[in-house]
Amino acid sequence: MKKFKFHLETVLRLRKMKLDEKFRALAEIVSVVNSYKLQIQENEKEIEISRMQLNESVQAGADLTNFRAFDAYMKRLYVEIENYFVEIEKQNSALNQARIEVNEAIKQVRIIEILKEKKIKEFNDMVSKVERNETEEFNTISALRRKPNGDNKDKFFGFVGSATEESDDHEREFTKKESSELQKLYNRFA
């Protein structure tokens, strides 16, 4: 019996490679967005720390130059946060497009995998059918071998699917061709 071979295996492999590329592209975009979000969080922490330091310096009696420096620093942090949000917004369209491409690539791979599963099932069904037929042939030969052949050992008797006019018991003598085929089957399984 031949082994199962799926003829679209190369196509499946190529589609899986494309899917991996799409996942990598998506991961890069997600990484960029996450780095922007991390920068926003760091800037917000820095703003909170700076406010606490300003409150402490006000209680200690800070001068006007410290307030101006603090104000400029806070404005810069807020501008950076705004810029990060703008960059995240720009990346969102690319992120959505990458997600759509990944979903489409997953569908394409799944289509081929479903075809492969169906072909494997068909192959297994065919193998089961062949095994059943060979088992039935073997059992038939074994049954014929067990029957007494009588005086003439070259003749075989068996059931024929339709009744003949001369015979009501549905048995007849096999021709030489049929008996040679049965002999081959017998030799094969004996």
C-alpha positions in Angstrom: 0.0 0.0 0.0 1.4 3.4 -0.9 1.9 6.1 1.7 -0.3 9.2 1.9 1.0 12.2 0.0 -0.7 15.5 0.1 0.0 17.3 -3.2 -0.6 20.8 -1.8 2.0 20.3 1.0 4.3 22.9 -0.6 1.5 25.4 -0.9 0.6 24.8 2.8 4.2 25.4 3.8 4.4 28.6 1.8 1.2 29.9 3.3 2.5 29.1 6.7 5.7 31.0 6.0 3.6 34.0 4.8 1.6 33.8 8.0 4.8 33.9 10.1 5.9 37.0 8.1 2.5 38.7 8.8 2.8 37.8 12.5 6.3 39.3 12.6 5.1 42.5 11.0 2.2 42.7 13.4 4.6 42.1 16.3 6.9 44.9 15.2 4.0 47.4 15.1 2.7 46.2 18.5 6.2 46.6 19.8 6.4 50.2 18.6 3.0 51.1 20.0 4.0 49.5 23.3 7.2 51.5 23.5 5.2 54.7 23.0 2.8 53.7 25.7 5.8 53.0 28.0 7.3 56.4 27.3 3.9 58.0 28.1 3.8 56.2 31.4 7.4 57.2 32.2 6.6 60.9 31.4 3.5 60.8 33.6 5.6 59.4 36.5 8.2 62.1 35.9 5.4 64.7 36.0 4.1 63.3 39.3 7.6 63.2 40.8 8.4 66.8 39.6 5.1 68.1 41.2 6.0 66.5 44.5 9.5 68.1 44.3 7.9 71.5 43.4 5.6 71.3 46.4 8.6 70.6 48.7 10.6 73.5 47.2 7.6 75.8 47.6 7.4 75.0 51.3 11.2 75.5 51.5 10.9 78.9 49.8 11.7 78.5 46.1 12.4 81.4 43.9 10.9 82.5 40.6 13.6 80.9 38.4 12.8 77.5 39.8 9.1 78.0 38.9 10.0 79.0 35.3 12.3 76.0 34.9 9.7 73.7 36.3 7.0 75.2 34.0 9.3 74.7 30.9 10.1 71.2 31.9 6.4 70.3 32.5 5.5 71.8 29.1 8.2 69.7 27.4 6.9 66.5 29.1 3.3 67.3 28.1 4.4 68.0 24.5 6.2 64.6 24.4 3.1 62.8 25.7 1.0 64.5 23.0 3.5 63.5 20.3 3.5 59.9 21.6 -0.3 59.9 21.4 -0.1 61.2 17.8 2.4 58.5 16.9 0.2 55.8 18.5 -2.8 57.1 16.4 -0.7 56.9 13.3 0.4 53.3 14.1 -3.3 52.3 14.8 -4.2 52.2 11.1 -1.0 50.2 10.3 -1.9 47.9 13.3 -5.4 47.4 12.1 -4.2 46.6 8.6 -1.6 44.2 9.9 -4.3 42.4 12.0 -6.5 42.1 8.9 -3.6 40.6 6.9 -2.9 38.1 9.7 -6.5 37.0 9.9 -6.6 36.6 6.1 -3.3 34.6 6.2 -4.8 32.4 8.9 -7.9 31.7 6.8 -5.7 30.8 3.8 -3.7 28.3 5.9 -6.8 26.9 7.4 -8.4 26.3 3.9 -5.4 24.1 2.9 -5.4 22.3 6.3 -9.1 21.4 5.9 -8.3 20.1 2.4 -5.5 18.0 3.8 -7.7 16.7 6.5 -10.3 15.6 3.9 -7.7 14.0 1.8 -6.3 12.1 4.8 -9.9 10.9 5.6 -10.4 9.8 2.0 -7.1 7.9 2.0 -7.9 6.2 5.3 -11.3 5.2 4.0 -9.8 3.8 0.9 -7.2 1.8 2.9 -10.0 0.5 5.1 -12.0 -0.6 2.0 -9.0 -2.4 0.5 -8.2 -4.1 3.8 -11.9 -5.2 4.1 -11.9 -6.5 0.5 -8.6 -8.4 1.0 -10.0 -9.9 4.3 -13.2 -11.0 2.5 -11.1 -12.6 -0.3 -9.0 -14.4 2.2 -12.0 -15.6 4.1 -13.6 -16.8 0.8 -10.5 -18.7 -0.1 -10.2 -20.2 3.3 -13.8 -21.3 3.1 -13.3 -22.9 -0.3 -10.2 -24.6 0.9 -12.1 -26.2 3.8 -14.8 -27.6 1.5 -14.3 -31.2 0.3 -13.5 -31.1 -3.4 -14.7 -34.6 -4.2 -13.1 -36.7 -6.9 -11.9 -34.0 -9.3 -9.5 -31.7 -7.6 -9.4 -29.2 -10.5 -13.1 -28.3 -10.1 -14.4 -25.7 -7.6 -18.0 -25.2 -6.6 -19.3 -22.0 -5.1 -22.2 -19.6 -4.9 -23.0 -17.5 -8.0 -25.0 -14.4 -7.6 -27.8 -15.3 -10.0 -29.6 -18.6 -10.6 -29.2 -20.4 -13.9 -32.0 -22.2 -15.7 -30.4 -25.6 -15.3 -29.6 -25.2 -11.6 -32.0 -24.3 -8.8 -29.5 -24.6 -6.0 -27.4 -21.6 -7.3 -24.2 -23.7 -7.6 -22.3 -24.4 -10.8 -18.9 -25.6 -11.9 -16.3 -22.8 -12.4 -14.6 -22.4 -15.8 -10.9 -22.9 -16.2 -10.3 -19.1 -16.1 -12.3 -18.7 -12.9 -10.6 -21.6 -11.3 -7.1 -20.3 -12.1 -8.0 -16.9 -10.6 -9.3 -18.7 -7.5 -6.1 -20.7 -7.4 -4.0 -17.5 -7.5 -6.0 -16.1 -4.6 -5.6 -19.3 -2.7 -1.8 -19.3 -3.3 -1.7 -15.7 -2.2 -3.3 -16.2 1.1 -2.3 -19.8 1.9 
